[in-house]
Amino acid sequence: MREAAFIKKNKEKWTKFEAEISGKTPPEAGELSRMYIQILNDLSYARTYYPKSKLKSYLNGLASQIFFKIYGTRPTDTNRIVYFFKTEVPILAYRYRPFLKAAFVFFFIFVSIGVISSAFDDRFIRLILGDAYVNMTLDNIRNGDPVAVYKTGPAWASHIAITLNNLKVGLIAYVSGIFAGIGTLYVLFQNAVMLGAFQYMFYKHGVLWPSVRGIWIHGSMEIFAMVVEAAAGLILGAGLLFPGSFSRKESLIRAARDSIKLFISTMPFTAAAALLEGYITRFASDMPAVLAWLIILSTLGFIFWYYFIYPLRVARQTGLYQKIKLYDFI
């Protein structure tokens, strides 16, 4: 389509949008979101077919105005942090759900590699976990407490150390995404294979379910958050590899802006998991099985709801449901 025809086709729509966002009473949030998506589509088209045209600047300016209206019309009594977790993160989770799903697929594949390798080679578990840790765990199993390792040290010290370590691992997984996503996959591979080998060791010695009761009290949120962090790293890598109609630099900046928010959203879950590991997991073998499973299922259910189910609800409320295309955001 010639540029003149493209402008003629959309001029009335753009003029209408300008009038609406300039009025004293701005459109509702859902309508603003729909306007924003349409302008992004038009801008993407203009970048592709009219790269030297001034039309790009006009549409970019209009998109910026709508974006400002969306963020400028938040309820004044809404705390910024509350808005971030209640609306902004769910929208990002919805936009980038293919990356979240891909991260979980890779995770389960890597865990399976750890399990299968351990099943076919007895030396693999020691290779991955180390002789000292394996020997200590075997002693704990013989003593009738497979997860006794979580009872060592003061609870507060364990909580702090675990929080810092998990945040470090998550940050490395995310930042490594800058290497075309390969670094992120490598970090995920290391941790997932280790998890698979670790759980198989308990299965091999007939204490799988007692170990699950202990490990997954905190592991449900800890591991889930790690996979979300990996998804954020993959988004970062995709921004570099697949710029689409944007320059590579602009695509990377956009991907970094969104992915860092997704990464930050995991921090409360990581901290909560460390809190459970430091203070609750040590009592896993003593508490009723029903209570242990209640903690596991409730924590896993909540974090799954937050990243996969709740975003659908927010997307519907904001008018973004099934209207967002991946290439609009990377």
Secondary structure, DSSP 8 states (H G I E B T S, - for coil): --HHHHHHHHHHHHHHHHHHHHSSS---HHHHHHHHHHHHHHHHHHHHH-TT-THHHHHHHHHHHHHHHHHHTS-TTS-HHHHIIIIIHHHHHHHTHHHHHHHHHHHHHHHHHHHHHHHH-HHHHHHHH-HHHHHHHHHHHHTT-TTGGGGSS-HHHHHHHHHHHHHHHHHHHHHGGGTTTHHHHHHHHHHHHHHHHHHHHHHHTT-HHHHHHHHHHHHHHHHHHHHHHHHHHHHHHHHHH--TTS-HHHHHHHHHHHHHHHHHHTHHHHHHHHHHHHHTGGGTTTS-HHHHHHHHHHHHHHHHIIIIIHHHHHHHHTT-TTT--GGGT-
